[in-house]
Structure formats: C-alpha cells, structure tokens
C-alpha cells in the first residue's frame, strides 16, 4: 500500500496542505501514522480525503460531513468502510498527475495562453494552478489538446469539443450510477445503509463496475466512430468516387 507525506497526499487529491490540516482539525480526516518524527498517510487517508472534497463540492458543510461519516462508521468495521471509500472515490484512471512550471505552460500555448483559455481548462479539470506551478491532473487530455492544435484545430473549437464531451460523459456516468442504484443496491425506501457484513460485498460490486462501464463505453464509441466516419466518407467523397468510376469505365470503352 502506498504511503504519502502530507504534501504528496494533498497533491494526489488535488487540494492543498492547508486544507488537509483543516480537515484533520475538524475531525473529518484521521490523523497520520507516525514513524518517529515522520507522519505518513495511507491509501485509506487519500480515499477519505477525496470523499470529503466530493461532499464539499456538492454543498455539504463540515458539520454535515462529520455527521455522515460518524453515522456511517457507527457499529461498522472501519477497515471495510475505508475500503469502500477507496473503491468509490479513487480515480478511474491510471494517469499520474504531473507538475510543470506555469511559465512553461504559458510559453507553450503562446497566443492561446489567455486568461479565458486557462480558466476553461481549469473548469474542465485538465490542470489546476498551484503557486508558480501547474498540477496537470490529466496529461492525456492535455496531450490530446496539443495534438489537435498542431493539426490546425482552433483553440476555441478544442475547448468547445472538450466541454461537450464532458457533458456527455457526465450523463453516461449518471446512467451507470443510476443502474447500480436501481438494480444492485437494496431499496433505499426503508432507509437502508450497508451493515458491516454487507460492506465487503458492496465494495466488490462497486469495483466490478469500473471495467464494465469502461468496456461498454469504449465498445460503443468505437462502433459509433466507425459508423460516423463511414457515413462522412460517403457523403464527402461519394460523388467524386462515383464520377471517377464512371469516367474510368467510359474510358475503357
């Protein structure tokens, strides 16, 4: 299991060391494990931190988050709970964030490095300003943007496409979550929360959803791209190919 110093933990979760300290002071985040003078955090701490950040983004207060966590933990095994938190909140990607100087990124983007462009990229979650540097949360997305710009696609069009794709993927994610809610979890009409015995099974089910969702979306996207490209080729070049074939046959006679 990975171990983190406080600055590494904050970076991995996309927050600041100051925020980590605040969450610990508010009894939202368990204290680190101490080895002499060294304080280390585990994957369980990272999972809890991401859960806290997600709840804060949804408008929960510190007091509400503390009550939710306390109610959830009451009478349940903490190890099982944190295992479920880790499965539900860890990123669905093997990408490792990268830190680069802000001046370097600005120089690379050149005339595209406008305040509006960078604000839109931050809203998309591609990177986050961190002092004089930038924490690139998704190097793949950043590299995709570079390739599209190099191919001649205007920056505005790249950002518009990224925002539209994100809206669509958010909808897809909501569909999968709703499927779990409707068909995997017991009815919540009775106020159900998982017991200590049910948490490990729920954790396994949540973990199984990841590859299934990714495989389904990848397969459908591949089919859709093939279909759309075939139609585009026919619409764009079909008349020209037909004219060429007619000319070739006429010349043969």
Secondary structure, DSSP 8 states (H G I E B T S, - for coil): --EE-HHHHHHHHTS-HHHHHHHHHTTSS---EEETTEEEEEHHHHHHHHHHHHHHHTT--HHHHHHHHHHHHTTS-HHHHHHHHHHHHS-SS----EEEEHHHHHHHHGGG--HHHHHHHHHTTSEEEETTEEEES-HHHHHHHHHHHHTT--HHHHHHHHHHHHHHHHHHHHHHHHHHHHHTS--GGG-----HHHHHHHHHHHHHHHHHHHHHHHHHHHHHHHHHHHHHHHHHHHHHHHHHHHHHHHHH-
